[in-house]
Amino acid sequence: MSFEKKQKVMFVLCLVFGLWHFATQWTTTLLSFLQWDTEEVMTITDLGYIQAFGSLCNAFGALAAGQLADTLGAQSMFLLSAVFTAVYYSGISMARSWYSFFFLQVLRFGYQLDGTAEMYLATVTTESERTSALMRLTIPQAIAMFFGPIVGSKVAAWTSLRTSQFIVGFVLAGTMIPVVFFLLPTTHSIPRLASARLRPQDYWHMISKNSALKEGLLIRALLISAYVCYEMISRNFLLRNYMHNTNESAYVLLTMAGSLLAVQFIIMPIVQRRASPKRLLQFSLVGLFFSYLSAAFANSFEQMLIITAVQTAAYAVAYAESSTQITT
């Protein structure tokens, strides 16, 4: 693929990624308040069951996504992810009980854009370009973290929390589907190695023969399991004690956005010139360890913002490095 075409593909993919995260951050800003505004107040255990079931549905959806990506291509998977997620986001606006939040998680079967983006990148980048390309996706993600909470909060202030949440589903579908359908180029078929992480029948043979893949999967499992636990505890317990309105929820997401931009434009260019990919991953894991440990001792909103900044930066680097190893 020529350099010019590759740049166009990356631009459109960044646009798709930005629109997806714009809607996601809009929803994240409102979700905690919607979960508190239920007929019976949900405990952190109730929220844990919801998260666990949603993750299970997401995992089963990933298995299907791997098969469909091989036959239909990545573009079709982007469209399916947009439709499922748009319905899910709008459906949250009508959830008023634990059961409604719980069963809405079935729609996370199609919550597959991040994985599809990784597979799509594998078709247009080389091994040496992949980590840099994945980190470039943090730029539209950071921009979305800035504008998503602001727009979501403003719409909620002009209307209501539930109306704002209902609108975001239509915003996601109305912006992302045309971009994917008309602008995102259809590349050649997804390499089976890139999509094999979503096909367990191919995994077992590959894991037994490929130690690098085994290590990459182990790192990814540890990263995501720790991240899910941190999200559950910080967002649904610690931040619940310190956040009082949607503006403070927006501050959290703005902190995450600033952290991602700082990593992309300031920290990464310096560190990559002085450290190997392995050393970079080690640094990011150390940052995650200290941010997760510090969360246990946080006792103010400002301290949680600092921890959030460190965790977001370290997780972005660690996730990109582990994704590169797996797709390689």
C-alpha positions as CSV (number, residue, x, y, z in Angstrom):
1,M,0.0,0.0,0.0
2,S,1.4,3.4,-1.0
3,F,2.3,6.0,1.7
4,E,-0.5,8.4,0.6
5,K,-3.2,5.7,0.7
6,K,-1.9,4.5,4.1
7,Q,-2.2,8.0,5.5
8,K,-5.7,8.3,4.2
9,V,-6.7,5.0,5.8
10,M,-5.2,6.1,9.1
11,F,-7.0,9.4,8.9
12,V,-10.4,7.8,8.3
13,L,-9.7,5.1,11.0
14,C,-8.8,7.9,13.4
15,L,-12.1,9.6,12.5
16,V,-14.1,6.4,13.1
17,F,-12.3,5.8,16.4
18,G,-12.9,9.4,17.5
19,L,-16.7,9.2,16.8
20,W,-16.9,5.9,18.6
21,H,-15.1,7.3,21.7
22,F,-17.0,10.6,21.5
23,A,-20.3,8.6,22.1
24,T,-18.6,6.4,24.6
25,Q,-17.3,9.3,26.7
26,W,-20.7,11.0,26.5
27,T,-22.2,7.8,27.9
28,T,-19.5,7.3,30.5
29,T,-20.2,10.8,31.8
30,L,-23.9,10.0,32.4
31,L,-23.8,6.3,33.2
32,S,-22.8,6.5,36.9
33,F,-25.6,9.0,37.5
34,L,-28.1,6.9,35.6
35,Q,-27.1,3.8,37.6
36,W,-27.7,5.8,40.8
37,D,-31.1,6.9,39.6
38,T,-32.8,3.6,39.8
39,E,-35.9,2.3,41.6
40,E,-33.7,0.6,44.2
41,V,-30.2,1.8,44.8
42,M,-27.6,-0.7,43.4
43,T,-24.7,-1.8,45.5
44,I,-21.2,-2.3,44.1
45,T,-21.9,-6.0,44.1
46,D,-25.0,-5.4,41.8
47,L,-22.8,-3.3,39.5
48,G,-20.2,-6.1,39.5
49,Y,-22.8,-8.6,38.3
50,I,-23.8,-6.2,35.5
51,Q,-20.2,-5.7,34.5
52,A,-19.4,-9.4,34.6
53,F,-22.4,-10.3,32.4
54,G,-21.6,-7.6,30.0
55,S,-18.0,-8.8,29.7
56,L,-19.2,-12.3,29.0
57,C,-21.5,-11.1,26.3
58,N,-18.7,-9.1,24.8
59,A,-16.4,-12.2,24.8
60,F,-19.0,-14.3,23.0
61,G,-19.5,-11.4,20.5
62,A,-15.7,-11.4,19.9
63,L,-15.8,-15.0,18.9
64,A,-18.4,-14.3,16.3
65,A,-16.6,-11.1,15.2
66,G,-13.5,-13.2,14.4
67,Q,-15.4,-15.5,12.1
68,L,-17.4,-12.6,10.5
69,A,-14.2,-10.5,9.9
70,D,-12.7,-13.4,7.9
71,T,-15.7,-13.7,5.6
72,L,-17.3,-10.2,5.6
73,G,-14.3,-8.0,6.1
74,A,-13.5,-5.3,8.7
75,Q,-15.9,-2.7,7.2
76,S,-18.9,-4.9,7.9
77,M,-17.8,-5.4,11.5
78,F,-17.5,-1.7,12.0
79,L,-21.0,-1.2,10.8
80,L,-22.4,-4.0,13.0
81,S,-20.5,-2.6,16.0
82,A,-22.0,0.9,15.4
83,V,-25.6,-0.5,15.2
84,F,-25.3,-2.7,18.3
85,T,-23.7,0.0,20.3
86,A,-26.1,2.8,19.2
87,V,-29.0,0.6,20.3
88,Y,-27.3,-0.2,23.6
89,Y,-26.5,3.4,24.4
90,S,-30.1,4.6,23.7
91,G,-31.5,1.6,25.6
92,I,-29.6,2.6,28.7
93,S,-31.7,5.8,28.9
94,M,-34.7,3.7,29.6
95,A,-33.2,1.4,32.3
96,R,-34.6,2.0,35.7
97,S,-33.8,-1.2,37.5
98,W,-31.0,-3.7,38.0
99,Y,-32.8,-6.2,35.7
100,S,-33.0,-3.7,32.8
101,F,-29.3,-2.7,33.1
102,F,-28.4,-6.4,33.4
103,F,-30.3,-7.6,30.3
104,L,-29.2,-4.6,28.2
105,Q,-25.7,-6.1,28.5
106,V,-26.7,-8.6,25.8
107,L,-26.3,-5.8,23.3
108,R,-22.6,-5.8,24.2
109,F,-22.4,-8.8,22.0
110,G,-21.7,-6.3,19.2
111,Y,-19.5,-4.0,21.2
112,Q,-16.4,-4.9,19.1
113,L,-15.0,-1.7,17.6
114,D,-11.7,-1.7,19.5
115,G,-10.9,-5.3,18.5
116,T,-12.0,-4.6,14.9
117,A,-9.7,-1.5,14.7
118,E,-6.8,-3.6,15.8
119,M,-7.5,-6.2,13.1
120,Y,-8.0,-3.5,10.5
121,L,-4.6,-1.9,11.4
122,A,-3.0,-5.3,10.9
123,T,-4.0,-5.1,7.2
124,V,-2.4,-1.7,6.6
125,T,0.7,-1.6,8.8
126,T,3.9,-3.5,9.2
127,E,5.1,-4.9,12.5
128,S,7.4,-1.9,13.1
129,E,4.6,0.5,12.4
130,R,1.9,-1.1,14.5
131,T,2.6,0.3,18.0
132,S,3.0,3.8,16.6
133,A,-0.3,3.4,14.7
134,L,-2.1,2.2,17.8
135,M,-0.8,5.1,19.8
136,R,-2.0,7.5,17.1
137,L,-5.5,6.3,17.8
138,T,-5.1,7.8,21.3
139,I,-5.2,11.3,19.7
140,P,-8.9,11.1,18.5
141,Q,-9.7,9.2,21.7
142,A,-8.2,12.1,23.8
143,I,-10.1,14.7,21.7
144,A,-13.3,12.7,22.3
145,M,-12.6,12.6,26.0
146,F,-12.6,16.4,25.9
147,F,-15.7,17.1,23.8
148,G,-17.8,14.0,24.7
149,P,-18.3,14.9,28.4
150,I,-18.9,18.6,27.6
151,V,-21.5,17.9,25.0
152,G,-23.2,15.1,27.1
153,S,-23.3,17.4,30.2
154,K,-24.6,20.4,28.2
155,V,-27.4,18.3,26.5
156,A,-28.3,16.9,30.0
157,A,-28.5,20.4,31.4
158,W,-30.7,21.6,28.6
159,T,-32.9,18.5,28.7
160,S,-32.4,15.7,31.2
161,L,-29.9,12.9,31.9
162,R,-32.1,10.3,30.2
163,T,-32.8,12.4,27.2
164,S,-29.2,13.1,26.7
165,Q,-28.4,9.4,26.9
166,F,-31.1,8.6,24.5
167,I,-29.8,11.1,22.0
168,V,-26.2,9.8,22.0
169,G,-27.3,6.5,20.4
170,F,-28.6,8.4,17.3
171,V,-25.6,10.6,17.3
172,L,-23.3,7.6,17.1
173,A,-25.2,5.8,14.4
174,G,-25.8,9.0,12.4
175,T,-22.1,10.0,12.3
176,M,-20.2,6.8,12.3
177,I,-22.2,4.6,9.8
178,P,-21.8,7.1,6.9
179,V,-18.1,7.5,7.6
180,V,-17.5,3.8,7.6
181,F,-19.7,3.1,4.6
182,F,-18.5,5.9,2.3
183,L,-15.0,6.8,3.5
184,L,-13.3,3.8,5.1
185,P,-11.5,1.8,2.4
186,T,-12.1,-1.9,2.2
187,T,-8.7,-3.6,2.6
188,H,-7.8,-7.1,1.7
189,S,-9.1,-9.9,4.0
190,I,-8.0,-9.8,7.6
191,P,-4.9,-12.0,8.2
192,R,-5.9,-15.1,10.1
193,L,-3.1,-14.4,12.6
194,A,-4.6,-11.0,13.3
195,S,-8.1,-12.4,13.8
196,A,-7.2,-15.7,15.4
197,R,-7.2,-14.1,18.9
198,L,-11.0,-14.1,18.4
199,R,-11.2,-17.8,17.3
200,P,-10.6,-20.3,20.2
201,Q,-10.4,-23.3,17.8
202,D,-7.3,-21.7,16.3
203,Y,-5.9,-20.4,19.5
204,W,-5.0,-23.7,21.2
205,H,-2.8,-24.9,18.4
206,M,-1.1,-21.5,18.1
207,I,-0.5,-21.1,21.8
208,S,1.2,-24.5,22.1
209,K,3.5,-23.6,19.2
210,N,4.1,-19.9,19.7
211,S,5.6,-18.8,23.0
212,A,5.5,-15.1,22.0
213,L,1.8,-15.3,21.5
214,K,1.4,-17.1,24.8
215,E,3.2,-14.3,26.6
216,G,1.2,-11.6,24.8
217,L,-2.1,-13.2,25.7
218,L,-1.0,-13.6,29.3
219,I,0.0,-9.9,29.5
220,R,-3.3,-8.9,27.9
221,A,-5.3,-11.0,30.3
222,L,-3.5,-9.4,33.3
223,L,-3.9,-5.9,31.9
224,I,-7.6,-6.2,31.2
225,S,-8.5,-8.0,34.4
226,A,-6.7,-5.4,36.5
227,Y,-8.3,-2.6,34.5
228,V,-11.8,-3.9,35.0
229,C,-11.3,-4.2,38.7
230,Y,-9.9,-0.7,38.9
231,E,-12.8,0.7,36.9
232,M,-15.3,-1.0,39.1
233,I,-13.7,0.2,42.3
234,S,-12.7,3.7,41.2
235,R,-15.6,4.8,39.1
236,N,-18.4,3.1,41.1
237,F,-17.1,3.3,44.6
238,L,-14.3,5.9,45.1
239,L,-15.5,8.4,42.6
240,R,-19.1,8.0,43.8
241,N,-17.9,9.4,47.2
242,Y,-16.2,12.4,45.6
243,M,-18.2,13.3,42.5
244,H,-21.3,15.3,43.0
245,N,-22.4,16.3,39.5
246,T,-21.7,15.7,35.8
247,N,-19.2,18.5,35.7
248,E,-16.9,16.6,38.0
249,S,-17.4,13.5,36.0
250,A,-16.3,15.5,33.0
251,Y,-13.1,16.6,34.8
252,V,-12.2,12.9,35.2
253,L,-12.5,12.4,31.5
254,L,-10.7,15.6,30.6
255,T,-7.8,14.5,32.8
256,M,-7.7,11.2,30.9
257,A,-7.7,13.1,27.6
258,G,-4.8,15.3,28.7
259,S,-2.9,12.3,29.9
260,L,-3.3,10.5,26.5
261,L,-2.1,13.6,24.6
262,A,0.9,14.1,26.9
263,V,1.9,10.5,26.4
264,Q,1.5,10.7,22.6
265,F,3.3,14.0,21.9
266,I,5.7,14.4,24.9
267,I,6.5,11.2,26.7
268,M,6.5,8.6,23.9
269,P,8.8,10.5,21.5
270,I,11.4,10.8,24.2
271,V,11.1,7.4,25.7
272,Q,11.1,5.5,22.3
273,R,14.4,7.0,21.4
274,R,16.0,5.7,24.6
275,A,14.2,2.5,25.4
276,S,13.3,-0.8,23.7
277,P,9.7,-1.9,23.4
278,K,10.3,-4.4,26.2
279,R,11.6,-1.6,28.5
280,L,8.7,0.6,27.5
281,L,6.2,-2.1,28.5
282,Q,8.0,-2.6,31.8
283,F,7.8,1.1,32.6
284,S,4.1,1.2,31.8
285,L,3.4,-1.9,34.0
286,V,5.3,-0.2,36.9
287,G,3.1,2.9,36.4
288,L,-0.1,0.7,36.5
289,F,1.1,-1.0,39.6
290,F,1.6,2.3,41.5
291,S,-1.6,3.8,40.3
292,Y,-3.7,0.8,41.3
293,L,-1.9,0.6,44.7
294,S,-2.4,4.4,45.3
295,A,-6.1,4.1,44.6
296,A,-6.5,2.2,47.9
297,F,-5.2,5.2,49.8
298,A,-6.9,8.0,47.9
299,N,-9.2,10.2,50.1
300,S,-10.0,13.2,47.8
301,F,-11.2,14.0,44.3
302,E,-8.0,15.7,43.4
303,Q,-5.9,12.6,44.4
304,M,-8.2,10.5,42.2
305,L,-7.5,12.8,39.3
306,I,-3.7,12.3,39.7
307,I,-4.1,8.5,39.9
308,T,-6.4,8.6,36.9
309,A,-3.8,10.5,34.8
310,V,-1.1,8.0,35.6
311,Q,-3.3,5.0,35.1
312,T,-4.6,6.2,31.7
313,A,-1.1,7.0,30.3
314,A,0.4,3.7,31.5
315,Y,-2.5,1.6,30.3
316,A,-2.5,3.2,26.8
317,V,1.2,2.3,26.4
318,A,0.9,-1.2,27.8
319,Y,-2.2,-2.0,25.7
320,A,-0.6,-0.8,22.5
321,E,2.6,-2.8,23.2
322,S,0.7,-6.0,24.0
323,S,-1.6,-5.6,21.0
324,T,1.5,-5.3,18.8
325,Q,3.0,-8.5,20.2
326,I,-0.3,-10.4,19.6
327,T,-0.9,-9.3,16.1
328,T,2.7,-9.8,15.2
